[in-house]
């Protein structure tokens, strides 16, 4: 004897399969499949992390183990990829419920304070792409990430860096160390389309950043490390929009031109040896600018000395003052203690050491 529940279950299963097929056919999932192939290949190439000095710090060793499920992500996961970037940012969509009106007002006030510092029309909201979320303010999505990226863009403009990338007709190369889910790369590439954007990161994180950026820029020309012989990675670099380079192979990669190297909130999680290697590499490549948004050292990281001191060995560090609170805090939190907050540092390359 059949019950009424069985036909309903069949209908539900058919609807699920339909949704899955739509998600499989979507550009974002096809981009993910492409990225995953390269991530698996890069992980195989980089099996010697420890012997090459690129073993993740204790902090990142724990974090990377949480991303295994992304190697076999459902199409429905990719369709809501931004909801899964909480593994990197700690931000969840429920933090931005419509009912949290007081909190929404705090975000609106901070956004307005940043607008007062912006002299170059640099604001870009969160894109609704792949489950983008945030408080809706004047019809735009605003969250901690978008406010952070806005601060960074303002700091780069105030530090006399960004205008060169917005106004130049000459192709520029920007190199981000540790791009997370790719949000800042999306913003800078939108504001400065005549840029080749290079990302060095753990290959596992390209499952987030490369998937997001390929979905956001479906016509983008992309190169993954390993597609061509290592020595040819940066051949014809001007023809590419994005280059994805595993951390293990950063030091041996030497493009003919690097115009800006930057890092946000991950130098503070590395070892002294790793930060020193990245900064020295930028210097040796004659990169004129190095930008950092970091604490001098995360309180839980005992493997790092001081981010600004390391930068200062090779670059003249200039702190750009922004708001009295660090990017994760709202204005009513009170001013940061001088030694505890995140610092916007624009480094200008030293002529000689």
ABEGO torsion letter per residue (X at the ends): XBBAAAAAAAAAAAAAAAAAAAAAABAAAAAAAAAAAAAAAAAAAAAAAAAAGABBBAAAAAAAAAAAAAABBBAAAAAAAAAAAAAAAGBBAAAABAABAAAAAAAAAAAAAAAAABAAGABBBBBABGGBBEBBBGGBBBBAAAAAAAAAAAAAAAAGAAAAAAABABBBBBBBBGAEAGAAAAAAAAABABBBBBBBBBAAAAAAAAAAAAAABAABBBBBBGABBAAAAABGAAABABBBBBAAAAAABBBABBABBBBBGAAAABBAAAAAAAAAAAAAAGBABBBBBBBABBAABAABBBAAAAAAAABBBBBBBBBABBAABBAAAEBBBAAABBBBBBBBBBABX
